[in-house]
Amino acid sequence: MSNKKYSVIIVGARCAGATLAIYLARAGLSVLLLDKDELPGDQVLSTHTIHPPGIDILDEVGIGNAIREVCPASRTMRLNKNGSSADIIHADGRAEYCPRRKRLDGLLQAAALKEGVELLDRTRLIKLETENGRVTGVRAINLNAGKELVFRADFVVGADGRHSSVAQMVEAEEYLAYDAPRAMYWAYWDAPEIWKTDSRYPFGMYQGNTFGDVRVIFQTDYDQLLIGSLPPIEKAKNWRSDPLASLIADLSSDPLIAPLIEGAKPDGKVRGSVKERYFFRKGVGPGWALVGDAGHHKEFVIGDGITEALIQAKHLSKAILEGSDIALIKWWRARDVEAMPLFYFGQDEGSLKPPGHLDSLVLKHVDKEPELKKKFALVMEHKLSPFDSIPASSVMKWVMGDVFRGKFSAIPDFFAKGKRASFVNSQLKSRMKLLTEADSSI
């Protein structure tokens, strides 16, 4: 056993773990970061969009400018449903970024080392040390030397992803979970000249659902494009034998995307994830917490995972520094309240149900109304629930306009979406009640 005792040990040195380590070390805590992989290394099963509030945190930890040096800002995001689209434009000085994970994680790890954090890569957790039911350290093995190591700590954090070993070892309860109905495959292409010059591409990011076919475009480091497709699981099973040919065939069938990849080969191999599960997990317990995907994992298509992880890391650091179990419970309950609207929004966006006429109708009107477009941007700013972004009265007016023209197909979807919004708000109220109860126990 090591003679040194740390304030906090963090298992997982990626975007959530390294960011948390930086905040804690700046506050004077001794921090040990462990990661089973050789670092810096790519995170192959992660797309990497970051919404503006995530960029704010990267600025706080000192790597925002390094991200901007090689990653273009995306101020405009196009949303498309069955051919109807709206271009959502962020306010001045606000933008989305999509830095490659190896560079992002490497910058965060370097920043952590600069703050005095100790980092051990190629070191895999094998057991949590406990005393009187409280986690008091970790037992790990260094994969280079084959040597078993034991480290003591006041607190242990699992930042080790959606298949978290820490979560398994503390038997963290999973709730609101469901299996993903879609897989995701993506690759990287050098951006062709038309990306910058053709009027078809006035945006930096794109998310489209054309009668159930979901595809995305994100501009990323060094003038490359991440282009991906989210086929239904059953369809994706047939992609496994030749993912490259399958992805290219799928993307080439989309008239917007086909010109971007015509005659070009992707840079590197196709990335893919065929079996995902989305969930919340209990966030804290005696001597431990889960941060990032270890505690909460949501649908790929809305691109909120890294932003969520960065926000969680910042807020968890404050709870740890408060030094009480109640502060940690409040953090966990607040995490759920803040994350729940986008969790359900992601579930809807990733659904196998194709967009209906109402979806197209809404986007057509939103694109004409700057104030509504600003509200959509506020959703990506984590300042507004997607279920509150458009007043029901406005949608009703648009539906009734259709009815007066003899079109009735939007009516069932209008009531279905109203029912869905009521359900989400009721779930949110129940989580807010738990947060209030945590507050009142102080």
BASEDO-199405 format. One record per residue (C-alpha): residue number from 1; x, y, z. Coordinates in steps of 0.1 Angstrom, whole numbers. Example, Ala and Ser with C-alpha at 12.3 -4.5 7.8 and 13.67 -1.06 7.14 Angstrom:
# BASEDO-199405
{zase:1, c1:123, c2:-45, c3:78}
{zase:2, c1:137, c2:-11, c3:71}
This chain:
# BASEDO-199405
{zase:1, c1:0, c2:0, c3:0}
{zase:2, c1:12, c2:35, c3:-9}
{zase:3, c1:21, c2:56, c3:22}
{zase:4, c1:6, c2:86, c3:5}
{zase:5, c1:-30, c2:94, c3:10}
{zase:6, c1:-48, c2:116, c3:-16}
{zase:7, c1:-77, c2:139, c3:-11}
{zase:8, c1:-94, c2:125, c3:-42}
{zase:9, c1:-87, c2:96, c3:-66}
{zase:10, c1:-104, c2:98, c3:-99}
{zase:11, c1:-107, c2:67, c3:-121}
{zase:12, c1:-108, c2:78, c3:-157}
{zase:13, c1:-87, c2:106, c3:-171}
{zase:14, c1:-108, c2:118, c3:-200}
{zase:15, c1:-129, c2:149, c3:-203}
{zase:16, c1:-149, c2:145, c3:-171}
{zase:17, c1:-121, c2:131, c3:-149}
{zase:18, c1:-94, c2:154, c3:-161}
{zase:19, c1:-116, c2:185, c3:-158}
{zase:20, c1:-127, c2:176, c3:-123}
{zase:21, c1:-90, c2:170, c3:-113}
{zase:22, c1:-81, c2:205, c3:-125}
{zase:23, c1:-108, c2:222, c3:-104}
{zase:24, c1:-99, c2:202, c3:-73}
{zase:25, c1:-61, c2:207, c3:-77}
{zase:26, c1:-66, c2:244, c3:-81}
{zase:27, c1:-84, c2:244, c3:-48}
{zase:28, c1:-55, c2:228, c3:-31}
{zase:29, c1:-65, c2:192, c3:-30}
{zase:30, c1:-41, c2:163, c3:-37}
{zase:31, c1:-55, c2:144, c3:-67}
{zase:32, c1:-45, c2:111, c3:-84}
{zase:33, c1:-58, c2:104, c3:-119}
{zase:34, c1:-59, c2:67, c3:-131}
{zase:35, c1:-67, c2:55, c3:-166}
{zase:36, c1:-65, c2:20, c3:-180}
{zase:37, c1:-54, c2:33, c3:-215}
{zase:38, c1:-22, c2:46, c3:-227}
{zase:39, c1:-25, c2:84, c3:-228}
{zase:40, c1:-30, c2:105, c3:-247}
{zase:41, c1:-51, c2:82, c3:-268}
{zase:42, c1:-81, c2:85, c3:-291}
{zase:43, c1:-116, c2:78, c3:-278}
{zase:44, c1:-129, c2:58, c3:-307}
{zase:45, c1:-165, c2:53, c3:-295}
{zase:46, c1:-173, c2:90, c3:-290}
{zase:47, c1:-185, c2:118, c3:-313}
{zase:48, c1:-173, c2:151, c3:-299}
{zase:49, c1:-196, c2:180, c3:-302}
{zase:50, c1:-193, c2:206, c3:-275}
{zase:51, c1:-220, c2:232, c3:-269}
{zase:52, c1:-212, c2:267, c3:-258}
{zase:53, c1:-214, c2:261, c3:-220}
{zase:54, c1:-189, c2:233, c3:-224}
{zase:55, c1:-166, c2:257, c3:-242}
{zase:56, c1:-170, c2:281, c3:-213}
{zase:57, c1:-156, c2:255, c3:-190}
{zase:58, c1:-127, c2:247, c3:-213}
{zase:59, c1:-119, c2:284, c3:-212}
{zase:60, c1:-120, c2:283, c3:-174}
{zase:61, c1:-95, c2:253, c3:-172}
{zase:62, c1:-72, c2:271, c3:-197}
{zase:63, c1:-75, c2:251, c3:-230}
{zase:64, c1:-103, c2:270, c3:-249}
{zase:65, c1:-79, c2:289, c3:-271}
{zase:66, c1:-60, c2:257, c3:-279}
{zase:67, c1:-93, c2:242, c3:-291}
{zase:68, c1:-100, c2:272, c3:-313}
{zase:69, c1:-66, c2:272, c3:-329}
{zase:70, c1:-74, c2:242, c3:-351}
{zase:71, c1:-111, c2:236, c3:-347}
{zase:72, c1:-135, c2:259, c3:-366}
{zase:73, c1:-164, c2:275, c3:-348}
{zase:74, c1:-199, c2:264, c3:-358}
{zase:75, c1:-223, c2:293, c3:-352}
{zase:76, c1:-250, c2:279, c3:-374}
{zase:77, c1:-266, c2:245, c3:-369}
{zase:78, c1:-291, c2:232, c3:-395}
{zase:79, c1:-320, c2:210, c3:-382}
{zase:80, c1:-338, c2:191, c3:-409}
{zase:81, c1:-370, c2:171, c3:-407}
{zase:82, c1:-383, c2:155, c3:-439}
{zase:83, c1:-369, c2:183, c3:-461}
{zase:84, c1:-380, c2:212, c3:-439}
{zase:85, c1:-352, c2:229, c3:-422}
{zase:86, c1:-343, c2:257, c3:-398}
{zase:87, c1:-308, c2:272, c3:-394}
{zase:88, c1:-302, c2:279, c3:-357}
{zase:89, c1:-277, c2:307, c3:-352}
{zase:90, c1:-259, c2:312, c3:-319}
{zase:91, c1:-255, c2:347, c3:-304}
{zase:92, c1:-223, c2:367, c3:-311}
{zase:93, c1:-193, c2:352, c3:-294}
{zase:94, c1:-211, c2:318, c3:-289}
{zase:95, c1:-205, c2:287, c3:-310}
{zase:96, c1:-203, c2:250, c3:-311}
{zase:97, c1:-169, c2:232, c3:-315}
{zase:98, c1:-161, c2:196, c3:-324}
{zase:99, c1:-124, c2:189, c3:-314}
{zase:100, c1:-110, c2:154, c3:-319}
{zase:101, c1:-110, c2:135, c3:-287}
{zase:102, c1:-73, c2:126, c3:-287}
{zase:103, c1:-64, c2:163, c3:-288}
{zase:104, c1:-92, c2:174, c3:-264}
{zase:105, c1:-84, c2:148, c3:-238}
{zase:106, c1:-46, c2:153, c3:-242}
{zase:107, c1:-50, c2:190, c3:-236}
{zase:108, c1:-70, c2:184, c3:-204}
{zase:109, c1:-46, c2:158, c3:-191}
{zase:110, c1:-17, c2:182, c3:-197}
{zase:111, c1:-36, c2:210, c3:-179}
{zase:112, c1:-42, c2:186, c3:-150}
{zase:113, c1:-5, c2:178, c3:-147}
{zase:114, c1:3, c2:215, c3:-148}
{zase:115, c1:-19, c2:220, c3:-117}
{zase:116, c1:0, c2:193, c3:-98}
{zase:117, c1:-23, c2:163, c3:-104}
{zase:118, c1:-6, c2:129, c3:-105}
{zase:119, c1:-15, c2:109, c3:-135}
{zase:120, c1:-10, c2:71, c3:-140}
{zase:121, c1:-20, c2:57, c3:-173}
{zase:122, c1:-21, c2:20, c3:-182}
{zase:123, c1:-34, c2:14, c3:-147}
{zase:124, c1:-66, c2:-5, c3:-143}
{zase:125, c1:-89, c2:-6, c3:-113}
{zase:126, c1:-94, c2:-40, c3:-99}
{zase:127, c1:-110, c2:-33, c3:-65}
{zase:128, c1:-123, c2:-5, c3:-43}
{zase:129, c1:-109, c2:-4, c3:-8}
{zase:130, c1:-135, c2:1, c3:19}
{zase:131, c1:-137, c2:6, c3:56}
{zase:132, c1:-170, c2:5, c3:76}
{zase:133, c1:-190, c2:6, c3:44}
{zase:134, c1:-172, c2:37, c3:30}
{zase:135, c1:-149, c2:37, c3:0}
{zase:136, c1:-114, c2:46, c3:12}
{zase:137, c1:-92, c2:39, c3:-18}
{zase:138, c1:-85, c2:18, c3:-48}
{zase:139, c1:-65, c2:-13, c3:-57}
{zase:140, c1:-52, c2:-12, c3:-93}
{zase:141, c1:-27, c2:-30, c3:-115}
{zase:142, c1:-1, c2:-13, c3:-136}
{zase:143, c1:-4, c2:-30, c3:-170}
{zase:144, c1:32, c2:-22, c3:-180}
{zase:145, c1:48, c2:-37, c3:-150}
{zase:146, c1:21, c2:-61, c3:-140}
{zase:147, c1:24, c2:-47, c3:-105}
{zase:148, c1:-5, c2:-44, c3:-81}
{zase:149, c1:-9, c2:-10, c3:-65}
{zase:150, c1:-30, c2:3, c3:-36}
{zase:151, c1:-38, c2:39, c3:-30}
{zase:152, c1:-57, c2:55, c3:-2}
{zase:153, c1:-80, c2:86, c3:-5}
{zase:154, c1:-107, c2:106, c3:13}
{zase:155, c1:-129, c2:102, c3:-17}
{zase:156, c1:-130, c2:82, c3:-50}
{zase:157, c1:-147, c2:93, c3:-82}
{zase:158, c1:-157, c2:71, c3:-111}
{zase:159, c1:-152, c2:90, c3:-144}
{zase:160, c1:-146, c2:58, c3:-163}
{zase:161, c1:-174, c2:60, c3:-189}
{zase:162, c1:-207, c2:43, c3:-195}
{zase:163, c1:-193, c2:8, c3:-187}
{zase:164, c1:-179, c2:22, c3:-154}
{zase:165, c1:-160, c2:-3, c3:-132}
{zase:166, c1:-166, c2:20, c3:-103}
{zase:167, c1:-203, c2:20, c3:-109}
{zase:168, c1:-203, c2:-18, c3:-110}
{zase:169, c1:-182, c2:-21, c3:-78}
{zase:170, c1:-205, c2:2, c3:-58}
{zase:171, c1:-236, c2:-14, c3:-74}
{zase:172, c1:-249, c2:20, c3:-84}
{zase:173, c1:-286, c2:18, c3:-91}
{zase:174, c1:-297, c2:25, c3:-127}
{zase:175, c1:-329, c2:42, c3:-135}
{zase:176, c1:-349, c2:57, c3:-164}
{zase:177, c1:-328, c2:34, c3:-186}
{zase:178, c1:-335, c2:21, c3:-221}
{zase:179, c1:-316, c2:3, c3:-248}
{zase:180, c1:-308, c2:24, c3:-278}
{zase:181, c1:-330, c2:17, c3:-309}
{zase:182, c1:-302, c2:30, c3:-332}
{zase:183, c1:-266, c2:23, c3:-338}
{zase:184, c1:-242, c2:50, c3:-350}
{zase:185, c1:-214, c2:48, c3:-376}
{zase:186, c1:-192, c2:77, c3:-386}
{zase:187, c1:-159, c2:86, c3:-403}
{zase:188, c1:-138, c2:116, c3:-411}
{zase:189, c1:-134, c2:132, c3:-445}
{zase:190, c1:-113, c2:161, c3:-456}
{zase:191, c1:-137, c2:190, c3:-462}
{zase:192, c1:-141, c2:195, c3:-500}
{zase:193, c1:-140, c2:230, c3:-514}
{zase:194, c1:-178, c2:231, c3:-518}
{zase:195, c1:-181, c2:229, c3:-481}
{zase:196, c1:-168, c2:265, c3:-479}
{zase:197, c1:-181, c2:279, c3:-512}
{zase:198, c1:-214, c2:262, c3:-520}
{zase:199, c1:-246, c2:279, c3:-509}
{zase:200, c1:-260, c2:245, c3:-499}
{zase:201, c1:-237, c2:245, c3:-469}
{zase:202, c1:-242, c2:277, c3:-449}
{zase:203, c1:-239, c2:258, c3:-416}
{zase:204, c1:-211, c2:243, c3:-395}
{zase:205, c1:-232, c2:215, c3:-381}
{zase:206, c1:-261, c2:195, c3:-394}
{zase:207, c1:-286, c2:171, c3:-379}
{zase:208, c1:-312, c2:156, c3:-402}
{zase:209, c1:-340, c2:130, c3:-400}
{zase:210, c1:-355, c2:122, c3:-434}
{zase:211, c1:-384, c2:98, c3:-430}
{zase:212, c1:-365, c2:79, c3:-403}
{zase:213, c1:-330, c2:81, c3:-418}
{zase:214, c1:-309, c2:101, c3:-393}
{zase:215, c1:-275, c2:116, c3:-404}
{zase:216, c1:-252, c2:142, c3:-390}
{zase:217, c1:-223, c2:165, c3:-401}
{zase:218, c1:-199, c2:182, c3:-377}
{zase:219, c1:-169, c2:202, c3:-389}
{zase:220, c1:-139, c2:192, c3:-368}
{zase:221, c1:-101, c2:198, c3:-365}
{zase:222, c1:-79, c2:205, c3:-395}
{zase:223, c1:-106, c2:212, c3:-420}
{zase:224, c1:-122, c2:177, c3:-417}
{zase:225, c1:-158, c2:167, c3:-414}
{zase:226, c1:-173, c2:141, c3:-391}
{zase:227, c1:-201, c2:126, c3:-411}
{zase:228, c1:-223, c2:99, c3:-396}
{zase:229, c1:-254, c2:79, c3:-398}
{zase:230, c1:-277, c2:64, c3:-371}
{zase:231, c1:-293, c2:33, c3:-386}
{zase:232, c1:-318, c2:12, c3:-367}
{zase:233, c1:-302, c2:-16, c3:-348}
{zase:234, c1:-317, c2:-43, c3:-370}
{zase:235, c1:-304, c2:-26, c3:-401}
{zase:236, c1:-270, c2:-19, c3:-385}
{zase:237, c1:-264, c2:-56, c3:-379}
{zase:238, c1:-260, c2:-60, c3:-417}
{zase:239, c1:-233, c2:-32, c3:-417}
{zase:240, c1:-209, c2:-51, c3:-395}
{zase:241, c1:-194, c2:-72, c3:-423}
{zase:242, c1:-183, c2:-41, c3:-443}
{zase:243, c1:-190, c2:-9, c3:-423}
{zase:244, c1:-171, c2:13, c3:-447}
{zase:245, c1:-191, c2:2, c3:-478}
{zase:246, c1:-223, c2:3, c3:-458}
{zase:247, c1:-217, c2:38, c3:-444}
{zase:248, c1:-207, c2:52, c3:-478}
{zase:249, c1:-237, c2:37, c3:-495}
{zase:250, c1:-260, c2:52, c3:-469}
{zase:251, c1:-244, c2:87, c3:-469}
{zase:252, c1:-244, c2:87, c3:-507}
{zase:253, c1:-281, c2:82, c3:-508}
{zase:254, c1:-285, c2:116, c3:-491}
{zase:255, c1:-285, c2:144, c3:-517}
{zase:256, c1:-271, c2:169, c3:-492}
{zase:257, c1:-242, c2:147, c3:-480}
{zase:258, c1:-234, c2:128, c3:-512}
{zase:259, c1:-214, c2:157, c3:-528}
{zase:260, c1:-192, c2:160, c3:-497}
{zase:261, c1:-179, c2:125, c3:-500}
{zase:262, c1:-181, c2:119, c3:-537}
{zase:263, c1:-149, c2:102, c3:-550}
{zase:264, c1:-132, c2:106, c3:-516}
{zase:265, c1:-120, c2:81, c3:-490}
{zase:266, c1:-124, c2:88, c3:-453}
{zase:267, c1:-93, c2:95, c3:-432}
{zase:268, c1:-88, c2:64, c3:-411}
{zase:269, c1:-113, c2:37, c3:-403}
{zase:270, c1:-150, c2:38, c3:-397}
{zase:271, c1:-160, c2:42, c3:-361}
{zase:272, c1:-192, c2:26, c3:-348}
{zase:273, c1:-213, c2:17, c3:-318}
{zase:274, c1:-240, c2:-9, c3:-323}
{zase:275, c1:-252, c2:-15, c3:-288}
{zase:276, c1:-258, c2:14, c3:-265}
{zase:277, c1:-278, c2:19, c3:-234}
{zase:278, c1:-289, c2:52, c3:-221}
{zase:279, c1:-295, c2:58, c3:-184}
{zase:280, c1:-291, c2:77, c3:-151}
{zase:281, c1:-272, c2:60, c3:-122}
{zase:282, c1:-272, c2:69, c3:-86}
{zase:283, c1:-246, c2:96, c3:-85}
{zase:284, c1:-231, c2:94, c3:-50}
{zase:285, c1:-226, c2:71, c3:-20}
{zase:286, c1:-203, c2:68, c3:10}
{zase:287, c1:-169, c2:79, c3:-2}
{zase:288, c1:-177, c2:78, c3:-39}
{zase:289, c1:-193, c2:96, c3:-68}
{zase:290, c1:-199, c2:90, c3:-105}
{zase:291, c1:-193, c2:118, c3:-131}
{zase:292, c1:-198, c2:120, c3:-168}
{zase:293, c1:-210, c2:90, c3:-187}
{zase:294, c1:-203, c2:68, c3:-157}
{zase:295, c1:-234, c2:83, c3:-140}
{zase:296, c1:-255, c2:95, c3:-169}
{zase:297, c1:-255, c2:86, c3:-206}
{zase:298, c1:-278, c2:101, c3:-232}
{zase:299, c1:-285, c2:97, c3:-270}
{zase:300, c1:-256, c2:104, c3:-293}
{zase:301, c1:-277, c2:123, c3:-319}
{zase:302, c1:-281, c2:155, c3:-298}
{zase:303, c1:-243, c2:157, c3:-292}
{zase:304, c1:-246, c2:167, c3:-255}
{zase:305, c1:-224, c2:141, c3:-238}
{zase:306, c1:-192, c2:161, c3:-235}
{zase:307, c1:-209, c2:193, c3:-225}
{zase:308, c1:-228, c2:174, c3:-199}
{zase:309, c1:-197, c2:158, c3:-185}
{zase:310, c1:-178, c2:191, c3:-183}
{zase:311, c1:-207, c2:208, c3:-165}
{zase:312, c1:-210, c2:179, c3:-141}
{zase:313, c1:-173, c2:180, c3:-133}
{zase:314, c1:-173, c2:217, c3:-124}
{zase:315, c1:-203, c2:214, c3:-102}
{zase:316, c1:-191, c2:181, c3:-86}
{zase:317, c1:-158, c2:199, c3:-77}
{zase:318, c1:-178, c2:224, c3:-56}
{zase:319, c1:-197, c2:197, c3:-38}
{zase:320, c1:-165, c2:178, c3:-30}
{zase:321, c1:-149, c2:210, c3:-17}
{zase:322, c1:-179, c2:216, c3:6}
{zase:323, c1:-169, c2:183, c3:22}
{zase:324, c1:-203, c2:170, c3:33}
{zase:325, c1:-224, c2:140, c3:21}
{zase:326, c1:-254, c2:163, c3:19}
{zase:327, c1:-236, c2:186, c3:-6}
{zase:328, c1:-229, c2:155, c3:-27}
{zase:329, c1:-265, c2:143, c3:-26}
{zase:330, c1:-276, c2:178, c3:-36}
{zase:331, c1:-252, c2:177, c3:-66}
{zase:332, c1:-266, c2:143, c3:-77}
{zase:333, c1:-302, c2:155, c3:-75}
{zase:334, c1:-294, c2:188, c3:-93}
{zase:335, c1:-276, c2:168, c3:-120}
{zase:336, c1:-308, c2:149, c3:-127}
{zase:337, c1:-329, c2:180, c3:-128}
{zase:338, c1:-306, c2:197, c3:-152}
{zase:339, c1:-300, c2:167, c3:-175}
{zase:340, c1:-335, c2:153, c3:-177}
{zase:341, c1:-351, c2:175, c3:-204}
{zase:342, c1:-323, c2:168, c3:-229}
{zase:343, c1:-323, c2:131, c3:-219}
{zase:344, c1:-359, c2:128, c3:-230}
{zase:345, c1:-353, c2:151, c3:-260}
{zase:346, c1:-326, c2:127, c3:-271}
{zase:347, c1:-349, c2:98, c3:-266}
{zase:348, c1:-374, c2:114, c3:-290}
{zase:349, c1:-347, c2:125, c3:-315}
{zase:350, c1:-333, c2:90, c3:-316}
{zase:351, c1:-367, c2:72, c3:-319}
{zase:352, c1:-373, c2:50, c3:-348}
{zase:353, c1:-406, c2:68, c3:-355}
{zase:354, c1:-401, c2:90, c3:-385}
{zase:355, c1:-408, c2:127, c3:-382}
{zase:356, c1:-444, c2:136, c3:-389}
{zase:357, c1:-460, c2:165, c3:-407}
{zase:358, c1:-460, c2:185, c3:-375}
{zase:359, c1:-422, c2:183, c3:-372}
{zase:360, c1:-418, c2:197, c3:-407}
{zase:361, c1:-444, c2:223, c3:-401}
{zase:362, c1:-427, c2:236, c3:-369}
{zase:363, c1:-393, c2:238, c3:-385}
{zase:364, c1:-407, c2:257, c3:-415}
{zase:365, c1:-422, c2:283, c3:-392}
{zase:366, c1:-393, c2:285, c3:-368}
{zase:367, c1:-369, c2:293, c3:-397}
{zase:368, c1:-390, c2:324, c3:-405}
{zase:369, c1:-391, c2:337, c3:-369}
{zase:370, c1:-358, c2:349, c3:-354}
{zase:371, c1:-370, c2:349, c3:-318}
{zase:372, c1:-380, c2:313, c3:-320}
{zase:373, c1:-346, c2:304, c3:-335}
{zase:374, c1:-330, c2:322, c3:-305}
{zase:375, c1:-349, c2:299, c3:-282}
{zase:376, c1:-336, c2:268, c3:-300}
{zase:377, c1:-301, c2:282, c3:-295}
{zase:378, c1:-308, c2:286, c3:-258}
{zase:379, c1:-316, c2:248, c3:-256}
{zase:380, c1:-280, c2:242, c3:-267}
{zase:381, c1:-269, c2:267, c3:-241}
{zase:382, c1:-286, c2:246, c3:-214}
{zase:383, c1:-307, c2:276, c3:-205}
{zase:384, c1:-341, c2:263, c3:-218}
{zase:385, c1:-358, c2:230, c3:-219}
{zase:386, c1:-364, c2:218, c3:-255}
{zase:387, c1:-400, c2:210, c3:-244}
{zase:388, c1:-405, c2:247, c3:-235}
{zase:389, c1:-387, c2:262, c3:-266}
{zase:390, c1:-419, c2:268, c3:-287}
{zase:391, c1:-451, c2:281, c3:-271}
{zase:392, c1:-480, c2:256, c3:-275}
{zase:393, c1:-501, c2:286, c3:-286}
{zase:394, c1:-478, c2:292, c3:-316}
{zase:395, c1:-479, c2:255, c3:-326}
{zase:396, c1:-517, c2:255, c3:-323}
{zase:397, c1:-519, c2:285, c3:-346}
{zase:398, c1:-498, c2:268, c3:-372}
{zase:399, c1:-518, c2:236, c3:-370}
{zase:400, c1:-551, c2:255, c3:-373}
{zase:401, c1:-537, c2:273, c3:-404}
{zase:402, c1:-532, c2:238, c3:-419}
{zase:403, c1:-568, c2:228, c3:-409}
{zase:404, c1:-582, c2:259, c3:-426}
{zase:405, c1:-564, c2:247, c3:-458}
{zase:406, c1:-580, c2:213, c3:-454}
{zase:407, c1:-549, c2:195, c3:-439}
{zase:408, c1:-555, c2:176, c3:-408}
{zase:409, c1:-524, c2:153, c3:-404}
{zase:410, c1:-507, c2:175, c3:-378}
{zase:411, c1:-535, c2:173, c3:-353}
{zase:412, c1:-528, c2:138, c3:-338}
{zase:413, c1:-491, c2:147, c3:-334}
{zase:414, c1:-500, c2:180, c3:-318}
{zase:415, c1:-518, c2:162, c3:-290}
{zase:416, c1:-492, c2:135, c3:-287}
{zase:417, c1:-464, c2:160, c3:-283}
{zase:418, c1:-485, c2:179, c3:-257}
{zase:419, c1:-489, c2:147, c3:-238}
{zase:420, c1:-452, c2:140, c3:-240}
{zase:421, c1:-443, c2:175, c3:-227}
{zase:422, c1:-466, c2:170, c3:-198}
{zase:423, c1:-450, c2:136, c3:-190}
{zase:424, c1:-415, c2:151, c3:-191}
{zase:425, c1:-425, c2:180, c3:-169}
{zase:426, c1:-441, c2:156, c3:-143}
{zase:427, c1:-409, c2:136, c3:-143}
{zase:428, c1:-389, c2:168, c3:-138}
{zase:429, c1:-411, c2:179, c3:-109}
{zase:430, c1:-405, c2:146, c3:-91}
{zase:431, c1:-368, c2:151, c3:-94}
{zase:432, c1:-371, c2:187, c3:-83}
{zase:433, c1:-389, c2:174, c3:-52}
{zase:434, c1:-360, c2:151, c3:-44}
{zase:435, c1:-336, c2:180, c3:-47}
{zase:436, c1:-358, c2:201, c3:-24}
{zase:437, c1:-358, c2:173, c3:1}
{zase:438, c1:-320, c2:172, c3:0}
{zase:439, c1:-319, c2:209, c3:6}
{zase:440, c1:-343, c2:208, c3:35}
{zase:441, c1:-322, c2:181, c3:52}
{zase:442, c1:-293, c2:205, c3:58}
